[in-house]
C-alpha cells in the first residue's frame, strides 16, 4: 500500500528494505534480478 501511494521519481519508485539477515539479503537479490539482468547474463 505504501508503495502504491508513493510518487514516481525518474520513472520509478524507491523501496527501502531493512536487511537484517542473510535470508532477507537473498530475497532482495532475487527482487533485483526481476528488475535487472544479472552481470554476465546472455540471451541466446
CHARMM internal coordinates of N, CA and C (Angstrom, degrees):
IC EDIT
DIST 1 N 1 CA 1.4490
DIST 1 CA 1 C 1.5320
ANGL 1 N 1 CA 1 C 110.95
DIST 1 C 2 N 1.3091
ANGL 1 CA 1 C 2 N 117.51
DIHE 1 N 1 CA 1 C 2 N -45.20
DIST 2 N 2 CA 1.4670
ANGL 1 C 2 N 2 CA 120.87
DIHE 1 CA 1 C 2 N 2 CA 178.97
DIST 2 CA 2 C 1.5205
ANGL 2 N 2 CA 2 C 110.14
DIHE 1 C 2 N 2 CA 2 C -60.76
DIST 2 C 3 N 1.3331
ANGL 2 CA 2 C 3 N 116.44
DIHE 2 N 2 CA 2 C 3 N -40.90
DIST 3 N 3 CA 1.4691
ANGL 2 C 3 N 3 CA 120.89
DIHE 2 CA 2 C 3 N 3 CA 179.64
DIST 3 CA 3 C 1.5255
ANGL 3 N 3 CA 3 C 110.37
DIHE 2 C 3 N 3 CA 3 C -61.19
DIST 3 C 4 N 1.3149
ANGL 3 CA 3 C 4 N 117.64
DIHE 3 N 3 CA 3 C 4 N -43.47
DIST 4 N 4 CA 1.4623
ANGL 3 C 4 N 4 CA 121.47
DIHE 3 CA 3 C 4 N 4 CA -179.07
DIST 4 CA 4 C 1.5266
ANGL 4 N 4 CA 4 C 111.72
DIHE 3 C 4 N 4 CA 4 C -65.45
DIST 4 C 5 N 1.3215
ANGL 4 CA 4 C 5 N 117.43
DIHE 4 N 4 CA 4 C 5 N -31.16
DIST 5 N 5 CA 1.4597
ANGL 4 C 5 N 5 CA 121.42
DIHE 4 CA 4 C 5 N 5 CA -177.90
DIST 5 CA 5 C 1.5250
ANGL 5 N 5 CA 5 C 112.89
DIHE 4 C 5 N 5 CA 5 C -82.53
DIST 5 C 6 N 1.3197
ANGL 5 CA 5 C 6 N 117.63
DIHE 5 N 5 CA 5 C 6 N -15.98
DIST 6 N 6 CA 1.4652
ANGL 5 C 6 N 6 CA 120.04
DIHE 5 CA 5 C 6 N 6 CA -178.44
DIST 6 CA 6 C 1.5247
ANGL 6 N 6 CA 6 C 110.35
DIHE 5 C 6 N 6 CA 6 C -73.82
DIST 6 C 7 N 1.3292
ANGL 6 CA 6 C 7 N 116.02
DIHE 6 N 6 CA 6 C 7 N 149.04
DIST 7 N 7 CA 1.4576
ANGL 6 C 7 N 7 CA 121.35
DIHE 6 CA 6 C 7 N 7 CA -178.79
DIST 7 CA 7 C 1.5278
ANGL 7 N 7 CA 7 C 109.56
DIHE 6 C 7 N 7 CA 7 C -86.23
DIST 7 C 8 N 1.3407
ANGL 7 CA 7 C 8 N 116.50
DIHE 7 N 7 CA 7 C 8 N 138.47
DIST 8 N 8 CA 1.4717
ANGL 7 C 8 N 8 CA 119.46
DIHE 7 CA 7 C 8 N 8 CA 178.29
DIST 8 CA 8 C 1.5288
ANGL 8 N 8 CA 8 C 111.43
DIHE 7 C 8 N 8 CA 8 C -63.60
DIST 8 C 9 N 1.3352
ANGL 8 CA 8 C 9 N 116.04
DIHE 8 N 8 CA 8 C 9 N 148.01
DIST 9 N 9 CA 1.4601
ANGL 8 C 9 N 9 CA 122.84
DIHE 8 CA 8 C 9 N 9 CA 177.49
DIST 9 CA 9 C 1.5197
ANGL 9 N 9 CA 9 C 107.45
DIHE 8 C 9 N 9 CA 9 C -135.27
DIST 9 C 10 N 1.3164
ANGL 9 CA 9 C 10 N 117.15
DIHE 9 N 9 CA 9 C 10 N 120.80
DIST 10 N 10 CA 1.4689
ANGL 9 C 10 N 10 CA 122.45
DIHE 9 CA 9 C 10 N 10 CA -178.18
DIST 10 CA 10 C 1.5268
ANGL 10 N 10 CA 10 C 112.02
DIHE 9 C 10 N 10 CA 10 C 53.29
DIST 10 C 11 N 1.3123
ANGL 10 CA 10 C 11 N 116.69
DIHE 10 N 10 CA 10 C 11 N 41.27
DIST 11 N 11 CA 1.4525
ANGL 10 C 11 N 11 CA 120.91
DIHE 10 CA 10 C 11 N 11 CA 176.51
DIST 11 CA 11 C 1.5109
ANGL 11 N 11 CA 11 C 115.32
DIHE 10 C 11 N 11 CA 11 C 81.08
DIST 11 C 12 N 1.3275
ANGL 11 CA 11 C 12 N 118.34
DIHE 11 N 11 CA 11 C 12 N 7.61
DIST 12 N 12 CA 1.4658
ANGL 11 C 12 N 12 CA 120.45
DIHE 11 CA 11 C 12 N 12 CA -179.44
DIST 12 CA 12 C 1.5107
ANGL 12 N 12 CA 12 C 110.63
DIHE 11 C 12 N 12 CA 12 C -150.29
DIST 12 C 13 N 1.3087
ANGL 12 CA 12 C 13 N 114.90
DIHE 12 N 12 CA 12 C 13 N -177.34
DIST 13 N 13 CA 1.4639
ANGL 12 C 13 N 13 CA 121.24
DIHE 12 CA 12 C 13 N 13 CA 178.29
DIST 13 CA 13 C 1.5142
ANGL 13 N 13 CA 13 C 108.64
DIHE 12 C 13 N 13 CA 13 C -129.11
DIST 13 C 14 N 1.3096
ANGL 13 CA 13 C 14 N 115.71
DIHE 13 N 13 CA 13 C 14 N 148.91
DIST 14 N 14 CA 1.4619
ANGL 13 C 14 N 14 CA 121.43
DIHE 13 CA 13 C 14 N 14 CA 178.43
DIST 14 CA 14 C 1.5147
ANGL 14 N 14 CA 14 C 109.31
DIHE 13 C 14 N 14 CA 14 C -89.05
DIST 14 C 15 N 1.3248
ANGL 14 CA 14 C 15 N 115.41
DIHE 14 N 14 CA 14 C 15 N 139.09
DIST 15 N 15 CA 1.4574
ANGL 14 C 15 N 15 CA 121.05
DIHE 14 CA 14 C 15 N 15 CA 176.52
DIST 15 CA 15 C 1.5198
ANGL 15 N 15 CA 15 C 107.64
DIHE 14 C 15 N 15 CA 15 C -129.24
DIST 15 C 16 N 1.3186
ANGL 15 CA 15 C 16 N 116.61
DIHE 15 N 15 CA 15 C 16 N 115.01
DIST 16 N 16 CA 1.4574
ANGL 15 C 16 N 16 CA 121.55
DIHE 15 CA 15 C 16 N 16 CA 179.98
DIST 16 CA 16 C 1.5251
ANGL 16 N 16 CA 16 C 108.49
DIHE 15 C 16 N 16 CA 16 C -94.46
DIST 16 C 17 N 1.3329
ANGL 16 CA 16 C 17 N 115.89
DIHE 16 N 16 CA 16 C 17 N 128.44
DIST 17 N 17 CA 1.4604
ANGL 16 C 17 N 17 CA 121.32
DIHE 16 CA 16 C 17 N 17 CA -177.97
DIST 17 CA 17 C 1.5213
ANGL 17 N 17 CA 17 C 108.56
DIHE 16 C 17 N 17 CA 17 C -124.53
DIST 17 C 18 N 1.3136
ANGL 17 CA 17 C 18 N 116.54
DIHE 17 N 17 CA 17 C 18 N 127.47
DIST 18 N 18 CA 1.4596
ANGL 17 C 18 N 18 CA 122.39
DIHE 17 CA 17 C 18 N 18 CA 179.27
DIST 18 CA 18 C 1.5310
ANGL 18 N 18 CA 18 C 108.43
DIHE 17 C 18 N 18 CA 18 C -84.94
DIST 18 C 19 N 1.3316
ANGL 18 CA 18 C 19 N 116.52
DIHE 18 N 18 CA 18 C 19 N 101.21
DIST 19 N 19 CA 1.4697
ANGL 18 C 19 N 19 CA 121.84
DIHE 18 CA 18 C 19 N 19 CA -176.43
DIST 19 CA 19 C 1.5277
ANGL 19 N 19 CA 19 C 108.83
DIHE 18 C 19 N 19 CA 19 C -91.16
DIST 19 C 20 N 1.3275
ANGL 19 CA 19 C 20 N 115.66
DIHE 19 N 19 CA 19 C 20 N 111.31
DIST 20 N 20 CA 1.4632
ANGL 19 C 20 N 20 CA 120.58
DIHE 19 CA 19 C 20 N 20 CA -177.12
DIST 20 CA 20 C 1.5206
ANGL 20 N 20 CA 20 C 113.32
DIHE 19 C 20 N 20 CA 20 C -117.80
DIST 20 C 21 N 1.3318
ANGL 20 CA 20 C 21 N 117.03
DIHE 20 N 20 CA 20 C 21 N -12.20
DIST 21 N 21 CA 1.4644
ANGL 20 C 21 N 21 CA 119.97
DIHE 20 CA 20 C 21 N 21 CA -178.30
DIST 21 CA 21 C 1.5250
ANGL 21 N 21 CA 21 C 109.79
DIHE 20 C 21 N 21 CA 21 C -137.16
DIST 21 C 22 N 1.3231
ANGL 21 CA 21 C 22 N 117.21
DIHE 21 N 21 CA 21 C 22 N 158.12
DIST 22 N 22 CA 1.4715
ANGL 21 C 22 N 22 CA 119.90
DIHE 21 CA 21 C 22 N 22 CA 175.89
DIST 22 CA 22 C 1.5340
ANGL 22 N 22 CA 22 C 112.36
DIHE 21 C 22 N 22 CA 22 C -60.25
DIST 22 C 23 N 1.3212
ANGL 22 CA 22 C 23 N 117.35
DIHE 22 N 22 CA 22 C 23 N -31.64
DIST 23 N 23 CA 1.4594
ANGL 22 C 23 N 23 CA 120.72
DIHE 22 CA 22 C 23 N 23 CA 179.10
DIST 23 CA 23 C 1.5255
ANGL 23 N 23 CA 23 C 111.06
DIHE 22 C 23 N 23 CA 23 C -65.60
DIST 23 C 24 N 1.3270
ANGL 23 CA 23 C 24 N 116.47
DIHE 23 N 23 CA 23 C 24 N -42.58
DIST 24 N 24 CA 1.4641
ANGL 23 C 24 N 24 CA 120.08
DIHE 23 CA 23 C 24 N 24 CA 177.52
DIST 24 CA 24 C 1.5239
ANGL 24 N 24 CA 24 C 109.73
DIHE 23 C 24 N 24 CA 24 C -65.05
DIST 24 C 25 N 1.3250
ANGL 24 CA 24 C 25 N 117.73
DIHE 24 N 24 CA 24 C 25 N -40.01
DIST 25 N 25 CA 1.4592
ANGL 24 C 25 N 25 CA 121.10
DIHE 24 CA 24 C 25 N 25 CA 177.81
DIST 25 CA 25 C 1.5276
ANGL 25 N 25 CA 25 C 110.55
DIHE 24 C 25 N 25 CA 25 C -59.29
DIST 25 C 26 N 1.3193
ANGL 25 CA 25 C 26 N 117.44
DIHE 25 N 25 CA 25 C 26 N -43.81
DIST 26 N 26 CA 1.4630
ANGL 25 C 26 N 26 CA 120.70
DIHE 25 CA 25 C 26 N 26 CA 178.40
DIST 26 CA 26 C 1.5286
ANGL 26 N 26 CA 26 C 111.37
DIHE 25 C 26 N 26 CA 26 C -62.89
DIST 26 C 27 N 1.3259
ANGL 26 CA 26 C 27 N 117.06
DIHE 26 N 26 CA 26 C 27 N -39.31
DIST 27 N 27 CA 1.4639
ANGL 26 C 27 N 27 CA 120.43
DIHE 26 CA 26 C 27 N 27 CA 177.16
DIST 27 CA 27 C 1.5258
ANGL 27 N 27 CA 27 C 110.79
DIHE 26 C 27 N 27 CA 27 C -63.16
DIST 27 C 28 N 1.3230
ANGL 27 CA 27 C 28 N 117.12
DIHE 27 N 27 CA 27 C 28 N -41.86
DIST 28 N 28 CA 1.4597
ANGL 27 C 28 N 28 CA 121.47
DIHE 27 CA 27 C 28 N 28 CA 179.20
DIST 28 CA 28 C 1.5272
ANGL 28 N 28 CA 28 C 110.19
DIHE 27 C 28 N 28 CA 28 C -63.69
DIST 28 C 29 N 1.3169
ANGL 28 CA 28 C 29 N 117.00
DIHE 28 N 28 CA 28 C 29 N -42.20
DIST 29 N 29 CA 1.4694
ANGL 28 C 29 N 29 CA 120.60
DIHE 28 CA 28 C 29 N 29 CA 178.02
DIST 29 CA 29 C 1.5278
ANGL 29 N 29 CA 29 C 111.10
DIHE 28 C 29 N 29 CA 29 C -60.02
DIST 29 C 30 N 1.3282
ANGL 29 CA 29 C 30 N 116.63
DIHE 29 N 29 CA 29 C 30 N -39.69
DIST 30 N 30 CA 1.4658
ANGL 29 C 30 N 30 CA 119.88
DIHE 29 CA 29 C 30 N 30 CA 177.60
DIST 30 CA 30 C 1.5232
ANGL 30 N 30 CA 30 C 110.98
DIHE 29 C 30 N 30 CA 30 C -64.65
DIST 30 C 31 N 1.3292
ANGL 30 CA 30 C 31 N 116.98
DIHE 30 N 30 CA 30 C 31 N -40.16
DIST 31 N 31 CA 1.4602
ANGL 30 C 31 N 31 CA 120.08
DIHE 30 CA 30 C 31 N 31 CA 177.47
DIST 31 CA 31 C 1.5217
ANGL 31 N 31 CA 31 C 111.38
DIHE 30 C 31 N 31 CA 31 C -62.80
DIST 31 C 32 N 1.3262
ANGL 31 CA 31 C 32 N 117.02
DIHE 31 N 31 CA 31 C 32 N -40.63
DIST 32 N 32 CA 1.4640
ANGL 31 C 32 N 32 CA 121.15
DIHE 31 CA 31 C 32 N 32 CA 179.01
DIST 32 CA 32 C 1.5213
ANGL 32 N 32 CA 32 C 110.31
DIHE 31 C 32 N 32 CA 32 C -63.30
DIST 32 C 33 N 1.3186
ANGL 32 CA 32 C 33 N 117.30
DIHE 32 N 32 CA 32 C 33 N -39.54
DIST 33 N 33 CA 1.4653
ANGL 32 C 33 N 33 CA 120.90
DIHE 32 CA 32 C 33 N 33 CA 179.55
DIST 33 CA 33 C 1.5242
ANGL 33 N 33 CA 33 C 111.73
DIHE 32 C 33 N 33 CA 33 C -65.31
DIST 33 C 34 N 1.3109
ANGL 33 CA 33 C 34 N 117.59
DIHE 33 N 33 CA 33 C 34 N -27.44
DIST 34 N 34 CA 1.4648
ANGL 33 C 34 N 34 CA 120.38
DIHE 33 CA 33 C 34 N 34 CA 175.87
DIST 34 CA 34 C 1.5241
ANGL 34 N 34 CA 34 C 109.50
DIHE 33 C 34 N 34 CA 34 C -65.97
DIST 34 C 35 N 1.3163
ANGL 34 CA 34 C 35 N 116.50
DIHE 34 N 34 CA 34 C 35 N -37.64
DIST 35 N 35 CA 1.4656
ANGL 34 C 35 N 35 CA 122.02
DIHE 34 CA 34 C 35 N 35 CA -175.50
DIST 35 CA 35 C 1.5298
ANGL 35 N 35 CA 35 C 113.00
DIHE 34 C 35 N 35 CA 35 C -85.10
DIST 35 C 36 N 1.3214
ANGL 35 CA 35 C 36 N 117.69
DIHE 35 N 35 CA 35 C 36 N -33.87
DIST 36 N 36 CA 1.4619
ANGL 35 C 36 N 36 CA 121.51
DIHE 35 CA 35 C 36 N 36 CA -175.72
DIST 36 CA 36 C 1.5168
ANGL 36 N 36 CA 36 C 110.71
DIHE 35 C 36 N 36 CA 36 C -129.02
DIST 36 C 37 N 1.3249
ANGL 36 CA 36 C 37 N 116.04
DIHE 36 N 36 CA 36 C 37 N 161.72
DIST 37 N 37 CA 1.4571
ANGL 36 C 37 N 37 CA 120.45
DIHE 36 CA 36 C 37 N 37 CA 174.72
DIST 37 CA 37 C 1.5224
ANGL 37 N 37 CA 37 C 108.77
DIHE 36 C 37 N 37 CA 37 C -82.70
DIST 37 C 38 N 1.3260
ANGL 37 CA 37 C 38 N 119.05
DIHE 37 N 37 CA 37 C 38 N 134.17
DIST 38 N 38 CA 1.4656
ANGL 37 C 38 N 38 CA 120.88
DIHE 37 CA 37 C 38 N 38 CA 176.42
DIST 38 CA 38 C 1.5294
ANGL 38 N 38 CA 38 C 111.08
DIHE 37 C 38 N 38 CA 38 C -63.84
DIST 38 C 39 N 1.3194
ANGL 38 CA 38 C 39 N 117.36
DIHE 38 N 38 CA 38 C 39 N 153.47
DIST 39 N 39 CA 1.4631
ANGL 38 C 39 N 39 CA 122.13
DIHE 38 CA 38 C 39 N 39 CA 177.01
DIST 39 CA 39 C 1.5206
ANGL 39 N 39 CA 39 C 108.44
DIHE 38 C 39 N 39 CA 39 C -59.86
DIST 39 C 40 N 1.3173
ANGL 39 CA 39 C 40 N 115.69
DIHE 39 N 39 CA 39 C 40 N 134.57
DIST 40 N 40 CA 1.4539
ANGL 39 C 40 N 40 CA 120.35
DIHE 39 CA 39 C 40 N 40 CA -179.93
DIST 40 CA 40 C 1.5168
ANGL 40 N 40 CA 40 C 113.49
DIHE 39 C 40 N 40 CA 40 C 87.27
DIST 40 C 41 N 1.3252
ANGL 40 CA 40 C 41 N 117.52
DIHE 40 N 40 CA 40 C 41 N 1.27
DIST 41 N 41 CA 1.4601
ANGL 40 C 41 N 41 CA 121.40
DIHE 40 CA 40 C 41 N 41 CA 179.24
DIST 41 CA 41 C 1.5170
ANGL 41 N 41 CA 41 C 109.64
DIHE 40 C 41 N 41 CA 41 C -69.20
DIST 41 C 42 N 1.3148
ANGL 41 CA 41 C 42 N 116.34
DIHE 41 N 41 CA 41 C 42 N 128.99
DIST 42 N 42 CA 1.4671
ANGL 41 C 42 N 42 CA 120.81
DIHE 41 CA 41 C 42 N 42 CA 178.35
DIST 42 CA 42 C 1.5183
ANGL 42 N 42 CA 42 C 108.76
DIHE 41 C 42 N 42 CA 42 C -126.57
DIST 42 C 43 N 1.3043
ANGL 42 CA 42 C 43 N 115.67
DIHE 42 N 42 CA 42 C 43 N 128.61
DIST 43 N 43 CA 1.4620
ANGL 42 C 43 N 43 CA 120.86
DIHE 42 CA 42 C 43 N 43 CA 178.05
DIST 43 CA 43 C 1.5190
ANGL 43 N 43 CA 43 C 107.92
DIHE 42 C 43 N 43 CA 43 C -97.85
DIST 43 C 44 N 1.3217
ANGL 43 CA 43 C 44 N 117.71
DIHE 43 N 43 CA 43 C 44 N 125.76
DIST 44 N 44 CA 1.4670
ANGL 43 C 44 N 44 CA 121.76
DIHE 43 CA 43 C 44 N 44 CA -177.85
DIST 44 CA 44 C 1.4987
ANGL 44 N 44 CA 44 C 111.44
DIHE 43 C 44 N 44 CA 44 C -100.54
END
COOR INIT
IC SEED 1 N 1 CA 1 C
IC BUILD
